[in-house]
Amino acid sequence: MEDLLEQLVTEVQQHHPQTEERHNALTQLVNCIMRSRKICRPLGSQPLFGLYREMYEKLRQQLFWDIAQNLNYHQPTQKNSRAWAKNLLNDACVKILDNTQLKNLALEAQKHQPRSELRQYALRELIQAILLTDKLGHPPRGNFSPESYPLVYQEAVNQTLAYVCRNINTYNPERGELMTWVNFRLNMVFKDFRQGFYNPNIQNLPLREDLENRMVQPEEPTPLSEVIRQYIEDDPDNIFARDHIRNRPDANFRAIALAIFVGRTWKELSVEFNIPMSSLSRFFQRCSQKHRSLFQKFL
């Protein structure tokens, strides 16, 4: 692609502005660069449709305009042409991924059933858009060293995006922009990391090796865990909802277990139910042991 890209750049520059030849050559150059886009990718062999087709056209038009404005200042070589094209494509993505576009991507994902092919496709497009936008926050470094911060930040982003995928149906556009919701979660995850690593009796900040050893990597849900989660959610005999903390039917095993499955923390649940974390944790462990025989049938 590098050789072709360099040739196309040179060809466009050889034609005079406002000519059909230059327009056609510029169209070929734009099409070449668009092949490396990270958003608006087709679903399998299907052509782009709906929102994704509209986004593709917006991105293509923006890229066409940006290249037309910058091309005369570019001196093509194989190496710098690729970097130049990549930067222009990324900049074009940032320009079209405004709050409205991001909201529409989230709402599109909400339309489809969980674990369906269309839901997974919509989430992939949404996550790529979030990563490409310039609206993703960067929490303060705090106690982390300059060496540690990038690793912690990347892990916090990974966990935040996993949360977005699991909880996309909870996003309500009437309560705020999508990136406000995403960045709030990112700050919460980062705060948990900071508290987990901070110890007032230790003067030295964690090293990269400490982070790699201590940080818990999120695991993809296994088919078995999904079966158990679905069983708890269905609760055919109302067993799990019936077990609750005294005088608090809302704080039942079913509600707590489903919250744990989607990545909620004990701290979040403590705030939500206004119950100490230790009480919630003990109740959950006690019920898990009580229902162990029910879960073992899935093993």
N, C-alpha and C positions, 0 to 999 in steps of 0.2 A: 504493500500500500504506500510505503514511503516514496518509492520511485514514481508511482502514479500521481501521488499528491504533489510532488515537486514539478512534474510535467504539467499538471493542470494549472498550478499557480502561474507558471511561466507563460502558458498559453493565454490565460486571461489577461496578463499584463501586456501581451503583445498587441491586443486589440484596443482600438480607441474607445473611450467612454461613450455611452449612449448609442452604441451600435448593436445590431442584432447578434453579431458574432461574439462580442464580449458577453452579452447576456446569456447566450447559449453555453459559452465556456464557463461562465460563473455558475450557471445551473448545474453543470457537471461537477464542478468543484464542491459545491454545497452538498450535492447528493453523495459524493465520496466521503466527505467529513461526517455526514449524518449517519453513515453506517456504523460509526463507533459510538453513537449516543448510548447513554445508560437508562434513559427513560423513553416511554413510547415504543417499547419493544413489542413485537407481535406475540400473540399467544399461540405457540406452536406454529403450525403452517397457516393459521388464519390471518386474513388481512386485518389491519387496525380498524377499530370500530368505535363509535360513540365518542366519549370524552377523550379517549386516547388518540383518536384520529384528529380531533380538534387541536389537542396539544401538539401533535406532530406538525401540523400545518403552522401553528404559531411559532414553534421552535425553528422550523425551516425558514419562515419569513424573517424572523429575527436574525438568524445566522446569515442569510442572504444580505440583509441590510448591513450588518456589522462587517462582513467581509468586503463588501463594496466600499465601505468607508476606510478600511485599513489596508487594503491590498497594495496600494501604491507605495506604502512605506515598508513593505516587507521584501527582503532580499532572500530569495529561496535557496536553501540547501536542504539536503535530505534530513539532517538532524533538526535544524531550527524550524523547518516547515511543519514537521509533526508536532513540535511543542507549540508553535503558533496556532495551528489548527485546533489543538486540544484546548488551549486557553480561550480561544474564541467560542468554541462549543460550550465550554463550562460557563463562560460569561453570558452566553445567550440563554442557557438554562436558568441561571439566576434571575435574569430579566423577566422571563415568562412565569416563573414560579412565585407569583405573588400570593397574598393571603387567600384570595378568592380561589385561585387554582388549587392550592393545597387543601382548602376546605372541600372543594368538589371531589378531589381524589379520596379524601376520607369518607365522604358521603357515598361515593361509588362503592367503596369497600363494604360499607354497612348494608348495602342492598342485597348482598349475596350471603347464602348460608355458610356458617362456619365450616372450615375444612373442605369446602367445595373448590373446584378448579378455578372458578371465577373469583372467589374470595382470595385465594392464594395469589392469583395474578394481580388483583387489585392491590393487595398488600405489598407485593414486590415493587410495583410501580410507586406506591406511596413512600415506602422506605427509601428507595433510590432518590425520590424527589426531596425528601427531608435531608438526605446526606448532601445533595447538590445545592440546596438553598443556602443563602448566607444568613439565615435566621436562626440556625441552631446555636444555642448558647454555649458559653465557656465559663463554668463556675470558677470563682477565685481559687488560686492555688493553695492558699492557706498553709497548712503544715507540711505539705508535700514538697519535696525537693524538685528542682527543675528537671532532673533526670527521671523522677518518679511520675510527675504529673501527666505526661503523654500516655503512659500505660494506664494510669487510673482513669484518665478521661476517656480513653477508647473503651475500656471495660464498662464505664458508666453509660456511654452511648449505646453499647451493645445491649446492656440490660434494659435501657430505656426503650430502645426500638423493639425488643422482645415484648416488653410490656404493652407497647402500642399495638402490636399484632394481636396479643391476647385480649386486649380490652378496647378495641376500636369502637365497639358498639356503645361504650360509655361516653364517647366524645359527643358533646352537645354544642353545636355552633352558636346557639343563642347565648351561651355563657362565655364565649370568647373565641379568639382565633386558635387554629390548630396548634401553631407553634408556641402559643402561650401555655397550652395544655402539655405539650411535649417538653418544653423547657422547665415547667414546674416539676414534672416527674424527674427530669435529668438532675435538677438541683437537689431533689430529695434523695436520689440514689447517691449522688456525690457526697451529700451530707452524711449519709450512713457510712460510706467508705471512710470519710474523714474521722468520724467518731470511732469507727472500728479500729483504725490504725493509731489514733492518738492516745497516748498514755502520759499523764503529767509527770510521772516519775522517770521518763526516758527523755534524754536530751537530744539524742541523735534521731534524725528522720529516717523512715524506712528506705532501704536501698531497692534497686530494681529486682534483685534476686528475692528479697523478702516479699515484695508484692506478687511476684510470679508464683511463689510457694504458698502464700497465704490467701490469695484471691480465689474465690470460688467461681469457677466458670459456669455459666448457665448451660444446662443440658437441654437438648431437644426432648420434648415429651415422647416417651416410648408408647407403642401401641397398648401395652399393659396398663400403664398409668392412665391413658385416655379411657380405657374400658372401665377402670375403677372410678375415674372422675364422672363418667357418664352414669354409672350405677348410683353414685351418691346423688347426683343431680336429679335423676329420675325418682329415686327414693320410693319405689313402688308400694312399700308397706308403711310408709311414713315413719320408719324407724329412726332415721338420722335427724329429722326435724323435731322429733319428739324428745330427743336428748338435748336439754338446754341447761344453762346456768340458772340457779335458783332465782325464781321471780323474773327471769329474763328470757321469755320464749323466743325473742328475736335473736339472742346470742346462742343459737343452737349449733349442733355439730355439723349439720349440712351446710349452713351458711358460712361457718368458719372454714370448713374443709374446702369448699369451692373457692373461697377467697385465697387460701393458701395455694391452691392449684394454679391460680392466675398470677401468682407472684406477689401478693400483698404481704407486707411485713407485719410482725407482731405489733410494732409501734403504731402502724397505721390502723390496725384493727382495734388497738387499745383506745385510740382517739375516737374512732367511729362508734364503738360500743360504750365508751366511758367506763371501761373495766381494766384493771391493772394487767399488764402483759403477763406477769407470772400466773395470774388466775386463769387467763385465757389459755396459756400454754399447758398448764396442768390439766385443765378440763379437756383440751384436745387430746393430749396423750392418754388420759384415762379412757376416753371414748374410743380412741383408736385401738387400744388393747381390748376393750369390750367387744368391738365388732371385728376383731381379727379373724375369727372363724368365717365370717361372711366374705371377707376379702380373699381368704386363702383359696376359695373355690375357683378364683381366676388364675391361680398359679399353675 
